[in-house]
Amino acid sequence: MSGTLLRLACTAAITAQAALAPAPALAAPKPQRPVAQLLTDLQQLYRQTEQATETYNATAEKLTAQRAEVKRLDGELAKARMALKGSRGDAGRLARQQYQNSSNFSVYVRLLLARDPQQALDEGHVIGRVAGRRAATLDRLTGAEKRADALARSARRALDTQLTLAGKQKKQRDDVTRRLADVERLLASLTPAQRGEVSRLEQDGVARAQRSLTDSGALGDDNRPASAEGGQAVRYALDQLGKPYRWGAEGPASFDCSGLTSRAWARAGTPIPRTSQEQWARLPHVPLNSLRPGDLVIYFPEATHVALYLGGGRVVQAPRTGENVKISPLAANPVLGAVRPDAAPRRL
């Protein structure tokens, strides 16, 4: 058999064997995650993002206060240095006068040698007063130096604190950005059908939680009127409906949750803490069966979300990234409790 025929025969045999061999198994399709699990994961990511946002907000508020303190100390230090310059000038003049008018005779010797003792006595009183002024000038100089030194040290410490807070804020900003990217990746992985199912499942859960809350009687008769300040806060919040949520924002174009509530109460004439956690920690608590419009409803065990109560079991809130300021059922999130900004101060 020629070489060509032999090669053809071998090729035919190999082809036949390949045809008889079983086909390789195809990779099993990746199992689709249950919609309930997708919703749980998404809610957890939103919650973590909001917690990181409130941490960032708290640091931003401290940084703002620290910058004001640095500015104040810088102003005080500039004044102290001007005063020190003046005191040093006075001390220099006294030194020159003392050198020019120096005498080896004491006041008592002058009195004994004077032709007119009364005149010498009068001159002694004058000399004593001059000496007192000199001592006072030296005291002022010493005090001015000490004050300038103390202010310089305080200003340096305040600036160091400011720089530390600025670095901390940058890390927290990066943390929020990273968590938002996690949310975006999860949303991008969902099909339109999955997104619709997740949304429906979330709405069903909120409706069940709201029915449970109202059926339990936890809200009482819920016909309590707002205070004057609470009414103003409600009106301001309602005027913001439709504006986008943006983390770290407190208006006027966009808001995060505590940015909306703090700005609403500030416009009502009652400044409150910037973050939901500080609002929960520092404002007077009220039971849900005493809620009135304008009160703040705090959510999650870590107090990481807040909304403003409208009455009728509803709140106005800046919900989360991708949504706008809107009216929601009070039970849109797990309720921690409520606080009243215009009540008597809470004793901590």
C-alpha positions in Angstrom: 0.0 0.0 0.0 1.4 3.4 -1.0 2.1 6.1 1.7 -0.8 8.2 0.5 -3.3 5.3 0.7 -2.0 4.4 4.2 -2.5 7.9 5.5 -6.1 8.0 4.1 -6.8 4.7 5.8 -5.6 5.9 9.1 -7.5 9.1 8.9 -10.7 7.2 8.1 -10.2 4.9 11.1 -9.6 7.8 13.4 -12.7 9.6 12.1 -14.8 6.5 12.7 -13.6 6.0 16.2 -14.4 9.7 17.0 -17.9 9.2 15.7 -18.4 6.2 17.9 -16.9 7.9 21.0 -19.5 9.5 23.4 -19.8 13.3 23.2 -18.3 15.3 26.1 -20.8 16.4 28.7 -21.9 20.0 28.5 -21.4 22.3 31.5 -24.5 22.4 33.7 -26.3 25.7 33.6 -25.6 27.9 36.6 -28.6 27.6 38.9 -30.6 30.8 39.1 -30.6 32.3 42.6 -34.0 32.6 44.2 -35.6 36.1 44.0 -36.0 36.2 47.8 -32.2 35.7 48.1 -31.5 38.4 45.5 -33.8 40.8 47.5 -32.0 39.9 50.8 -28.6 40.5 49.2 -29.7 43.8 47.7 -31.2 45.1 50.9 -28.1 44.2 52.8 -25.9 46.1 50.3 -28.2 49.1 50.6 -28.1 49.0 54.3 -24.3 48.7 54.4 -24.0 51.6 52.0 -26.3 53.8 54.1 -24.4 52.9 57.3 -21.2 53.9 55.6 -22.8 57.1 54.4 -23.9 58.1 57.9 -20.4 57.4 59.2 -19.0 59.6 56.5 -21.6 62.3 57.4 -20.6 62.2 61.0 -16.9 62.7 60.1 -17.8 65.5 57.7 -19.7 67.3 60.4 -16.7 67.0 62.8 -14.4 68.2 60.1 -16.5 71.3 59.5 -16.5 72.1 63.2 -12.8 71.5 63.4 -12.1 73.8 60.5 -14.0 76.5 62.3 -12.0 75.9 65.4 -8.7 76.1 63.5 -9.9 79.4 62.0 -10.9 80.7 65.4 -7.6 79.7 67.0 -5.6 81.3 64.1 -7.5 84.5 64.6 -6.8 84.4 68.4 -3.2 83.7 67.7 -2.8 86.6 65.3 -4.3 88.9 68.0 -2.0 87.5 70.7 1.0 88.0 68.5 0.0 91.6 67.9 -0.4 92.1 71.6 2.9 90.5 72.2 4.6 92.8 69.7 3.1 95.8 71.5 4.2 94.5 74.9 7.7 94.0 73.6 7.8 97.5 72.3 6.7 98.9 75.7 9.3 96.7 77.4 12.0 98.1 75.1 11.1 101.6 75.8 11.2 101.0 79.5 14.6 99.4 79.2 15.9 102.5 77.3 14.4 104.9 79.9 15.9 102.9 82.8 19.3 103.0 81.1 19.1 106.7 80.4 17.8 107.6 83.9 19.8 105.1 85.9 21.3 106.1 89.3 23.2 104.3 91.9 21.3 106.1 94.7 18.3 104.5 96.3 15.1 106.5 97.0 16.1 106.5 100.7 19.6 107.9 100.1 18.1 110.6 98.0 15.7 111.5 100.8 18.6 111.8 103.3 20.8 114.0 101.0 18.0 116.2 99.6 17.9 119.9 100.5 14.1 119.6 100.5 13.0 116.3 102.0 9.3 116.8 101.1 10.3 117.3 97.5 12.4 114.2 97.6 9.6 112.3 99.2 7.2 113.4 96.4 9.8 112.3 93.8 10.0 109.0 95.5 6.3 108.4 95.2 6.6 109.3 91.5 9.5 106.9 91.1 7.4 104.2 92.9 4.5 104.7 90.5 6.9 104.5 87.5 8.3 101.3 88.9 4.8 99.9 89.3 4.0 100.7 85.7 7.3 99.0 84.6 6.4 95.9 86.6 2.9 95.9 85.1 4.4 96.2 81.6 6.7 93.3 82.3 3.8 91.2 83.6 1.8 92.0 80.5 4.8 90.9 78.3 5.2 87.7 80.2 1.4 87.0 80.0 1.3 87.8 76.3 4.2 85.4 75.7 2.6 82.6 77.6 -0.8 83.2 75.8 0.8 83.3 72.4 2.7 80.1 73.1 -0.4 78.3 74.4 -2.4 79.4 71.4 0.3 78.3 69.0 0.3 74.8 70.6 -3.5 74.7 70.5 -3.6 75.8 66.9 -1.0 73.1 65.9 -3.1 70.4 67.7 -6.3 71.6 66.1 -4.7 71.5 62.7 -3.3 68.0 63.3 -6.8 66.9 64.3 -8.2 68.5 61.1 -5.7 66.7 58.9 -6.5 63.4 60.7 -10.3 63.9 60.1 -9.7 64.8 56.5 -7.8 61.5 56.0 -10.5 59.6 57.8 -13.2 61.2 55.6 -11.4 60.2 52.4 -11.2 56.6 53.5 -14.9 56.7 54.4 -15.7 58.3 51.0 -13.9 55.4 49.3 -15.8 52.9 51.4 -19.2 54.4 50.3 -18.1 54.4 46.7 -17.0 50.7 46.9 -20.3 49.7 48.4 -22.2 51.5 45.8 -20.2 49.7 43.1 -21.3 46.4 44.8 -24.9 47.5 44.5 -24.5 48.5 40.8 -22.8 45.1 40.0 -25.7 43.2 41.6 -28.3 45.2 39.8 -26.5 44.9 36.5 -26.5 41.1 36.9 -30.3 41.0 37.1 -32.5 40.5 34.1 -35.5 42.9 33.7 -37.8 40.0 34.8 -35.7 39.5 37.9 -35.7 43.2 38.7 -39.5 43.2 38.4 -39.9 40.2 40.7 -37.5 41.7 43.3 -39.4 44.9 43.3 -42.8 43.2 43.7 -41.4 41.0 46.5 -40.1 44.1 48.3 -43.4 45.9 48.0 -45.3 42.8 49.2 -43.0 42.7 52.3 -43.6 46.4 53.1 -47.3 46.0 52.7 -47.3 43.0 55.2 -45.2 44.9 57.7 -47.4 48.0 57.4 -50.6 45.9 58.0 -49.0 44.2 61.0 -48.0 47.6 62.4 -51.5 49.1 62.0 -53.4 46.0 63.1 -51.3 45.8 66.3 -52.6 49.2 67.4 -49.0 50.4 67.9 -49.8 53.8 66.3 -52.8 54.5 68.6 -55.5 56.7 67.1 -52.9 58.6 65.1 -54.9 61.9 64.9 -52.4 64.1 66.8 -51.7 67.5 65.3 -48.3 68.7 64.5 -46.6 71.4 66.5 -45.9 74.7 64.8 -42.3 73.8 64.2 -43.2 70.2 63.2 -45.7 71.5 60.6 -43.0 73.7 59.1 -40.6 70.8 58.9 -43.3 68.7 57.2 -44.0 71.4 54.6 -40.4 71.7 53.8 -39.9 68.0 53.4 -42.9 67.7 51.1 -41.6 70.5 49.0 -38.6 68.3 48.2 -40.6 65.4 46.7 -39.1 64.1 43.6 -35.6 65.3 44.2 -32.9 62.6 43.9 -31.2 60.8 46.7 -27.5 61.4 46.8 -25.3 60.2 49.6 -23.7 63.0 51.7 -26.2 65.6 50.4 -28.3 67.9 52.5 -30.0 70.0 49.8 -31.1 71.9 48.1 -30.9 69.9 44.9 -30.5 66.4 46.4 -30.6 64.7 49.8 -29.6 61.7 51.8 -32.0 60.5 54.5 -30.6 62.5 57.4 -29.7 65.4 55.1 -33.5 65.8 54.5 -34.6 65.6 58.1 -31.9 67.8 59.5 -32.5 70.5 56.8 -36.3 70.3 57.3 -36.0 70.9 61.0 -33.3 73.6 60.5 -35.8 75.5 58.3 -38.4 75.1 61.0 -36.0 77.0 63.4 -34.8 73.9 65.4 -31.3 72.8 64.4 -30.8 69.0 65.0 -27.8 66.7 64.6 -26.8 65.9 61.1 -26.8 62.1 61.2 -29.6 59.6 62.0 -27.4 58.0 64.7 -26.9 61.3 66.4 -30.5 62.2 66.0 -31.4 58.9 67.8 -28.8 59.4 70.5 -29.4 63.0 71.3 -33.1 63.8 70.6 -36.0 63.0 73.0 -37.5 59.6 72.3 -41.3 59.2 71.9 -43.3 56.0 71.7 -45.0 55.2 68.3 -48.4 55.5 69.8 -47.6 59.2 70.5 -46.3 60.1 67.1 -47.3 63.4 65.6 -46.4 64.9 62.2 -42.8 66.2 62.2 -41.4 63.5 64.5 -38.5 61.4 63.1 -38.8 57.7 62.7 -35.5 55.9 63.1 -34.8 52.5 61.3 -32.5 49.5 61.8 -30.8 48.5 65.0 -27.8 50.7 64.2 -30.0 53.7 63.6 -28.7 54.1 60.1 -31.9 55.5 58.4 -34.4 58.1 59.2 -37.7 59.5 57.8 -40.0 62.3 58.8 -43.5 61.3 60.0 -46.5 62.8 58.1 -49.4 61.2 60.0 -51.7 58.4 58.9 -49.0 55.8 59.1 -46.9 57.5 56.4 -43.4 59.1 56.2 -41.5 61.3 53.8 -38.0 60.1 53.2 -35.0 60.1 50.9 -34.8 56.3 50.5 -31.6 55.2 48.9 -29.4 55.5 45.8 -31.3 55.5 42.6 -34.6 56.7 44.1 -36.1 60.1 44.8 -37.6 61.8 47.9 -41.0 60.2 48.3 -43.9 59.3 50.6 -43.7 55.8 52.0 -45.5 53.6 54.5 -44.0 54.0 58.0 -43.0 50.3 58.0 -40.9 50.7 54.8 -37.9 49.6 56.8 -37.6 47.8 60.2 -38.5 50.5 62.8 -36.1 51.2 65.7 -38.1 54.0 67.3 -39.0 57.7 67.1 -37.7 61.0 68.3 -39.2 64.5 68.7 -36.9 67.4 67.9 -39.0 70.1 69.5 -39.6 68.3 72.8 -37.8 69.0 76.0 -34.1 68.0 75.9 -33.4 64.4 76.5 -31.4 63.5 79.6 -28.5 61.4 78.6 
